[in-house]
Amino acid sequence: MAQQPPTQEQGNFGFAVLGFCIPIVGLVLFLVWNQDRPGDAKMAGIGALVSVIAGILFYVLGFLIILGGAL
């Protein structure tokens, strides 16, 4: 029997939003779904990663604004 090539799963944008709003859930979903649902896992992981990076950038920007106001 011929083996069918794997289909490219796009992933659901809702999981990216969920991962962005609750990064730990996005990370857990990414780790759990990595083999079974790669598209959804990727979207959840990207949402979590974007959330963490945005949080770090906002923290640094706020620190710089406060530091600039103190000088």
Summary of the structure (lengths in Angstrom):
residues: 71
radius of gyration: 17.7
end to end distance: 73.4
largest distance: 73.4
contacts: 191
relative contact order: 0.16
helix: 75%
strand: 0%
